[in-house]
C-alpha cells in the first residue's frame, strides 16, 4: 500500500480537517494508495501578506520534514500558494506535489490560456510568484476575485447561495472578456464549488486539491520525482533546528489560545 | 471496461505495432483498461519536413476521428509531434492527449528547465517549431540529437549497446553544458532506452508514451477534458470525405509498392 501525506496549511481540529478530506471524493484514486491528512502545528492566521507567506513556508516544511523517514511515498501540499514545496523538495527524494505549479501546467494540457478564480485580491501574490518561477506570465489570461473573505476552516459551507453565483459571474468574465480557455480554482478551499461551477461554465475547471492526489499517484507509477538539479539538497541540513522552531511556535500558539 | 485508442503515426505492420505496444509494460495501468493500438491508414514515412507534418496531421486525424462513436473513452497519440491532436479535439469530446506538449509540461512539474533528446539532426527543426509555438522557449534548455537515423518499426531494437551510451552522453551535455534539469525523450520510439537513461542520468527522464497513458488516467479520474470553446466543432463535418481520401492514399501506396 502506497502512503501519501497531505499537509494542511493551518492548525485545525478534526471537524475542520474533515472538510479538507472531503476533497478525496472528487477523484477516483483506485486501489493501492491511501492519503493521510496532517495539519501543520504552527503558521500564520491566513495567507494575506508576505509576513504570512514566510511563516507558511516554514510551517509546511516543519510538517513534512520527516515524511520519507515516516514511510510516506509522496507528499501533497493542500494550498495553491505552493508554500513549503521548494523547501520540502530540497530535503526529500519522494515526490512533493503542490497544486499551484501543477494546476497551471496541467491547464495548458487542456487549452492554452488559463484564468485563476480567487476569493479575494489578497491571493494574487500567491499566483504571481508561481507564474514568475515558471516564466509563464503570458499563459495566464487573468486573475479575478469575488471579494469575499475566505474562511480556511469552514471553507464555503453555509455560504453556497452567496458565493457560488459570484464565482460563476467572475468565471464568465474570465472566459468571455479575458480569453480564458481553462479555469483554475484559486484555492483548494474552494473545492465545494467545483462541480456546481464546472456544470455551468463550459470550459474545463481544475479542482487543484484532487488533481494533486492523482498526480502523486501517477508520479509513483511512473517512478518519477523532482529533479535535484532544480531543488538541490542542503549542504548542512538543520533538521533538529527546524523541529525546535516548530515546537516553540506550536507552544506559543497553544499558550495564546 | 475503459477503452483507450492509441494512434500509431505510421502505417506499420503487426510487428511494428507490437514494438509500439511494448510501451504499455513500463507502467501499471488500471485493471479494466483495454488499449487498442491503431496504425494510420496512410501517411508520410518520416517526420523531417513540412510535407511530412501536414500529411501526418491528416493521417492521425483520420485514424481517430470516430473514436468516440466507436466507444473509446480517450485517445493517446503516440508521437511527440502532437500531430492531429488539435483536429481530433475539434471533433471529439473525450480526452485526446499527444505526447509532445504534455511531456514538456510534465517535465516542468519535475524541474525548472528541460532538454529534448532528438534522434538525429533532421528532426531538430520540428522540435524548435513546437517549442516556440507552445511558448516554452524560456523553459527549454536545449534540443540535442544523438545522430542515429530513426527506424519507426524496429525502434532501437538490436542497437542498444551502440546507441544507449551515446544517448546518455548527449543527455549529459544537455545537463552540464545547457542547464537541463529534466530530460524529455524526443520520441515515443525511444521508449526502450528510458529505463537505461533513468538509471544512468542524475536528473529525471520523461518517457513520453507511458506518460500519456497516465495522464489519460488522471483526466478520466478527474472528469477533465479539453474545452470545446478552444477546439470548436466544425460547422459542416466532412469525416466521410476524409476517410475516402485516406483510403485512396493507402491504395496508391500499395499500388506503388507493386
Interface residues (C-beta under 8 A of the other chain):
Chain A: X26 X27 X28 X29 X30 X97 X101 X102 X105 X106 X108 X109 X110 X111 X112 X133 X134 X135 X136 X138 X139 X175 X181 X182 X198 X202 X203 X204 X206 X207 X210 X211 X214 X215 X218 X221 X222 X223 X224 X225 X226 X227 X228 X229 X230
Chain B: X27 X28 X30 X97 X101 X102 X105 X106 X108 X109 X110 X111 X112 X113 X134 X135 X138 X139 X175 X180 X181 X182 X198 X202 X203 X204 X206 X207 X210 X211 X214 X215 X217 X218 X219 X220 X221 X222 X223 X224 X225 X226 X227 X228 X229 X230
